[in-house]
């Protein structure tokens, strides 16, 4: 054994041992490929920060079989550290190669990880990793001035920057770091009273905000950071589907519509906050992450650096999966309801109402302020989205400004859509634009003519085994309406009334449709074909889904029934 190794500490939990074994397997595979490619005379893929995060904790953990390893691991880690420094620009920043160049926010993400790597290596007392430790510290020293002046370009970047500045402050005790962090923090948190961040990214950036704000709270005793984390983590308790995947159907970021578990950031932050608060709800969510979340180097390093703060309070009681909750009931979000409709919608309709309904294997989400107003899942069977599209001045999918409760299990989404035309501009106005349409103040200064309004309402009734949707639009006759259901492409859609109408699109002209995935099913009925359009103008079929349409004509008062059940035919 290496004489420089500290004495092993006795006893680790089965949870930590499981993470170590998983990481060992991953590291072994990386080293095998690296050595094979070198022996073959090839050029191995360059290890970098992520590889340091994988290798350093295993080299430093007394229970790892790579502990103080004398094989090729130190050489591999040295190369990774050199590559990390080589990736750093003269500014001190790194780049996200395919997107953010010379990027302070991406540097902040890297700093958070690098400070953990540095502390793990420093606290290990192993001389065999001292050179790597020094290189990582050099990376952090060079990043410090970049973060003192660097900016951001998304809402979550402010809290990632603040967290990285706190991590550097803990290491270097430079007051300028605290001053810069609070320039961001003084903007105040962009969070609703029930815990929703601007980007509504339940599967990715919620966790990023939480983990980085934990550093802010821990290093500077900033209680508002902990309170923001608490609110978001409490909200997330109601945003899991069967199988504990995250509700992403209304995200404003790249996790939108993805089937994802809670990530490693959630694993870490639920453990830390459950311990900090002695909160049984957070402990139960942490226990879920132990079963479902990826647990890698970040989780392991937190167990190594703050083992007492990662322990969960006991006993841990499972959370109920039987609830109905409406977030943002009194919030009304501006949606496209006046001409012209084509320019688009808000990317982040922050605070838009979200209705969540769980009954065991049934999971329903209703959403305001976006065209896809409904998500339904029963077990493995998923309808990723349902929208009501209208043949109304090119609006396509209709978004509703709010969700209002009308009864014990009843809710309504309502809007009134304007339709109009525009009169002529004056000779002088046209001349100022060079008589070119694209430069004219077409929607600002033309007088509206032929103004008319189309009310549309969707009434939801939440059930033990599904949901009923009543679509009502009766003021104007002969308007085309279309319900568009988007099912998981991994399942099958069957029904005697189904007919192909366009690529990726089938119409349910009558009867019922049965969507099946594994042993689970969603039944949708009744179909209708009151007009012949495959899709409404400006609407687009989702090429990654099985799209099913149902066509109505106003005046309309139609009820669509969606039921979930298993192969045995029972709903629960």
N, C-alpha and C positions, 0 to 999 in steps of 0.2 A: 504493500500500500504506500502511496505517496506520503512522505514524511510531513508534507505541508498541509495535509488534510486535517481539519478540526475533527474532534471526536463526534461521532454520529449522535444525533438527538434521538432518543427513544420514542417510538410510538407516533404514528400519524393515523388519521381517520381513514376508513375504507373509501370515503369519497375522494380524498386527496390521492390515495394510492391508485385509484382507478384513473384519475387524470394523468398521473405520472406514467402509468403503463401505456395509456393511449398515446401520450406524447413520445414515449420511447419508441413505439412502433413507427410513428411518423418520422422521427429523427433517423432511425435505423435505415429506413427506405431512402431518405435524402442522402445519407452518407454512402449507401451502397451505390446509388446512381452516380454520385460525384466521383467516387473512387474508380468505378468501372469506366467511366468516360475518360478519366485521366490516364488509366492504364492503356486504354485503346488509342491514345494519342489524340483524342478529340478535345474540344473546348467545352467543359461543363458549364451549365447555366450558372451565372454568377449569384452566389448567396448574398443576402443583404440584411436589412433590418428585421424582416420577418423571420429569417433564419437565426439571427442572433436571439430573437425572442423565443425561438424553439430550443436552441441549443444551450444557452447560458443557464436557464433555470435547471435543466437536467444535469449539467456539469456541476452545479452548485448545490443541488439537493442531496442530502445524505442518504435518502432512500432510493435514489435513482441508480440504475446500474451503470450510468455514464458518469457517476460522481467522481470528480477529479481524474477523469479519463486520460490515460496516457496514449491512446491510439490517435487516429486522425482528427478527432474532434477539435482539439485546440487549433490545429492548422486551418481547419474549415472555418472556425469562428474568427480567426485572425483575418482570413480572406474576406469574410462577411463584414467585419469592422472596417477594413480598408475600402471595400466597395461602398459602404455607407458614407464614409468621408468623401469618396470620389463623386458621389451623387450630389453632394452639397455645392451649391453655386457660390460665387464670391459674395453674394448678399447674405449668405447664411441659410437661405431657403433651399428646399428641394422642390421638385416639380412632380405633379401627377401627369405622367408622360403623355397621355392621350387627351388631356383636358386642361388642367390648371398649371401654367408655367410660372416658375419663380414664385411659388405659392406660400404665403404665410399660413393660411389655414391648414394646408396639408403638412407643412412643417410642424404646426401645433399638434396635429394627430401623431406625428412621428415622435415629437418631444415627449408626449405623455408615455408612449411605449418605451422610449429610450431611457427616460429617468427610472423607470421600473427595472430595466435591464441593468443599469448602472448600480442601483441600490442593491439588487440581488447579488451582483458580483462583488460589490464592496463589502457586504455583510457576510459573505461566505468565508473570507479569510484565506482563500486559495491563491497561492502565488502563481499557479499555472495559468490563471486567467487575468492576471494583473495588466498585461499589455492590452488585452481586449477592453478591459475596464477603462484604461487611460484613453483609448481611441473613442469610446463612447462618450466619455466626459468632454473630449475635445469637440465632438459633434455638438454637444449641448452648449458649450461655450461659444461656438461659432453661430449657433442658432439664436442665442440670447439677444443680440442687437437686432436681428431680423424681426423678432416678435415684439420688441419694444416700439417698432415703427410700423409694422405690417398691418394691413387691413383685411377685410373680409368681403364676401359677396353672397352669402346666404345667411338666413337668420340664425341657424344653429352655430355657425362659425364663431359668433361672438362668445358663446359659452365654452366652445372648444378652446378658443384663444385664452379666455380667462383661466380655464383649468390648466392649460400648459404653462401659463405664466405663474400660476400658483405652484406647480411642480418645480419649476426652475427656482422660484423664490425659496422653496424648502431646501434646495441644494446650495444656492449661492447667496441667499439673504441680501439681495440687491433691492432696495426700496423702489427703484424705478419700475421693477416688475409689478409690484403691487399697485403703483400709481397707474400704470398702463391697463392692468386688468380692470380696475374700477372705472376707467373711462368707458369700457364696454358695459360693466355691470350697472353703472349709473343710468343707462338707458332704461332699465327696468325690464322685467321678464315678460316676454310676449306670450302669455299663457292665460287661458280662460280660468274662471273660478273653479271649474271642474277638472283642470289639468291638461288641457290640449295646447300643444305648441303650434306655432304658425304653420309649419310644414306638414303637420298631421301624419308624420311618418312613423307609424306604430311599430314597424318591424326593424327600422334602422336608426333613425336619428333621435328618437325619444331616448334610447339607451345611450347614445353618444352624449347628449346633453346631460343626462343624469350622472354618468361616470365622471365627466369632466367637472361638473358642478360640485360633485362630492369633494374633489380636491380643493375647490374654492372654500367650501364649508369647513373642511378639516384644517387647512393651513391657516386660514384667517378668521376662523370662528364666525363665518358669515351665515347667520341663521336663515335669511331669505333663500339662500341656495338650497339648503336642506328642505325648506318648505315647498319650493318648486318641485323638487324631486318627489316628495311625498304625494303631492297632488297628482302628478303624472302617474306614479306607480299605482295609486289607488284607482285611477281611471282605467288603467290597463287590466285590472282584475276583471273587468267586464268586456274585454275586447279579445277574447280567445274563442276560437271555433272548436268543434269536436276534434280531438287529436291534439289540442293545445297549439294549433297554428294561430297566427296573429291576424286580426282583422286589418287587411290592407286595402280594402275596396274603395276607400276614399282618400288614400294617401296623395299628397302633392309631390312626392319624390319617386325615385326609381323602384321602390318596393311596391308601387301601385299594382294591385291585381295579382301579386305574387303569392304563392303558397309557401310561407316561411314560419319556422318556429321562432320563439324568443331567442335573441342572439346572446353572445357571450357577455356583452355589456349588461344585459338584463340579469344574467346569472350573477355577475359580480355585484351589481347595485342592489338587487333584492337581498342578497346575503348581508351586505354592509348595512343597509337601512333596517332590516329586520333586527339585527344585532343592536344598532344604535338606539332604536325606539322600543325594542322589545315588542314589536308589532306582530301579532299572530297572522294577520292577513298577508303581510310581506313574507313571513316565514313560510306560509303555505305556497305562495307564488315562487319563492326560492326553491322549495322542494319540487315544484313542477319543472323549474329550469334544470334541476339535477337529472331529471328523467329525459328532458327533451332538447335542451340547448346544447350547442357545440361548446365544449369546455377545452380550451387550449392554453396557450402560454399566458394570456392575460389572467385567466382564472388561477392558474398555478402560481404565478408571481404574487397575486394578492394573498393567497394562502401562505406563501413564504414570508411576505413582508408584514402582514397584519393578521396572523392566524386567529388571535382572540377576537378580532372585529368581524371575522367571516363566519364565526360559529352561530348557528341558529338557535333561538330560544325554543324551549320545549314546554309542553307537548305541541306537536304540529297537527292541527286538525284540517282535513280536506275542505276546500271551499265548495259551496253549493253551485251547481250548474243549472239552477232553476231560478231565473230572475227576468224581470223586464225593467229597463231603465231608459229614460229619455234625457240625453245631454243637450243643453242649449235650447230648451223649449221656448224661451222668450226671445231668442235671437232671430232676427230677420235679416237675411243676407241679400244684397242686390244681385239679381240674376237677369239674364237677357229677357226682357218682356216688352221692349219697345224697339221699333225699327231704327237702324238695320240690325239684323241678327248675326250676320256673317262674321264680324270682327272677332268674336270669341268670348270666352268666359275667364273669370279669375282663376289663376293657377292654384292659389291657396285661399279658398273660401273659409278663412279662419273663423271658428265659432259656429259654423253651420250646424244645425241640429242633426244629431245622430241618435237613432232609436235602436236599442239592442234588446233582443228577445232570445233567451235560451231556455230550452226544455230538454235537458239531457243531450241526446244526439241531434236535436234540432237547433239550428242557429240562424237567426234572421237579423239583418241589418237594414234599416231604412235610412236614407240619407237625403238631406236637403241640399240645394245649391249645386247639384250636378245632374246631368241627364240620367245616368244609371242610378235609379232611386232605390233599388232593392237588391239585396244579396240573400240567397237562401241556401242552406246546407243541411243535409240530413246524413249523418255518418260520413261516408266517403263521397256521396252524391252532392255535387255543387252546381248551383246556378250562380255564376259569377256576377251577373248583372241583369237587371230588367229595367227597360226604359219605355216611356210612352213618347212616340214620335208623332209629329203632326204635319200634315200637308198645308202649312200655313206660312207663306212668305219665306220659305227656305229655312225655317228654324230647326228642322230635324228634331233631335231629342230635346224634350222640354225639361227645364230645371225649375224647381220649386223653392221659394225663398225660406220656407220654414216648415216645421212639423208641429201640429197642435193636437193635444190630447182632447178627445171628445167623450170618452167613456172609459170604463174600467180596462177594456182591452181594445179600445177603438181610437184611431188617430186619423188625421186628415192632412194632406198636402194640397194647397190651392194656389192657383195663379190666374192672372188675366193677361192674355197676350194681345198686344196692339198690332194692328195691320194698317198700312197706309200707303199713300203715294206722295210725290212731291211736285210742287208747282215750279214754274220757271224762275230763273234768276234774272236780275235786271241786266241791261246791256252793259252797264258799268262793272257789275260784279263779274260777268263773263269775260270782259276785256282785261280786268286785273289778273285773271287766271290764264291769259293768252288764249282764251276760248278752248282750252284743253280740259276735258272732263276730269282727268285725274288730279288736276290742280284746283278745281272749283270747290267752294265750301258747300258741298252737296247736301250734307246732313245737318249742317250748322245754320245755314241761312235760307234754304228753300222752305217754303210754307207747306205744311202737311195738308193733304187733301184725302177725301174718301176714308176718313179714319173710322175704324171699327174694332171691336174687342171680342176676344174669344175666351171665355172662362173655361178652365179645365180643373177638375178636382180628382184626387185619388184618395179614397177612403180605405184605410187598412183595418182589418180585424185580425188580431193575433190569437192563434189557437194553440192547443196542446201539441198538435201534429202538423202545423203549417200556418198558412196565412191566406185570407181572402182579400182581394183588391177590387174595389168597386170604382170604375172609371166613369166619370160623369162630365159631359159637355153637351149642352142642349140649346144654347142661345141661337147658334147659326147652323143651318142645315147644310148637308152635303160636304162637310169637311172630312178629309181623310185622316183617320187615326190609325196607329199601329203600335201594338205591344211587341217589343223585341226582347226575347229571352236568350241569354248567352250561357251555354252549358260547357262544362269541362270537356275538352277535346279527348280526354282519355276515357270517356264513357261512351255509352250508346244511347241513341234516341229512337224510339219506336212509336208507331201509331198509325192506324188505318187512314187517318185524315191528313197525313203528312205528304207534301209534294215539294219537289225541288223547284226553286224559283230563280236562284242566282248562285254564283260561286259562294260556298260556305253558308248558304241560306236555304232553309226549308220553311214552308208555310204550313201551319196547322189550320186547315180549312174547316175542320169540324171534329167532333169527338174529343178524345183525350190523347195526350202524349205522355209517354213514360220514359224518363231518363234514368239510366241504370249505371252505377259504378260499383263494381264488386257486388256485395250483397245488399246494397242500399239503393233506394229509388226516390225520385221525385215525380209526382204525377201532376200535370198541368191540364186544366180543362175549364170551359169548353173552347174549342177552336172556332174560328169564323173567317169568312172570306166575303166581306161586304164591298170590297174594291179589289182591283187586280194588281196594284203596284207591289213590286218586290221589296223596295225600300223607299222611304220618303226622301225627297230631294235634299241633298247635302248630308244625309245620313250615310254611314259606312258600316259594312259588316266587319266584325272582329275576325280576322283571318286565323286567330289562334283559338277560336271557340267554335262550338256547334251553335249556330244562330237559328232561332225559330221565331217566326213572326205570326201574329194574329191580327187580321185586318177588320177595322170597324169603320162605320160611316156615321156622322152626326145627323140628327140628334142621337146621342149615345148615352145609355145607362147600362153598362155591362159589368158583370162580376167575373173575375178570373180566380179560380181556386187552385191553390198549390198545396199539396200534401206530401209529407215524407213518411217513409216506412222501410222496414227491413225486408229481407227475402221471405220471411215468414208471414208478411202481410200485416204485422202489427205496427202501430205508429211509434211506440216507445220501446 
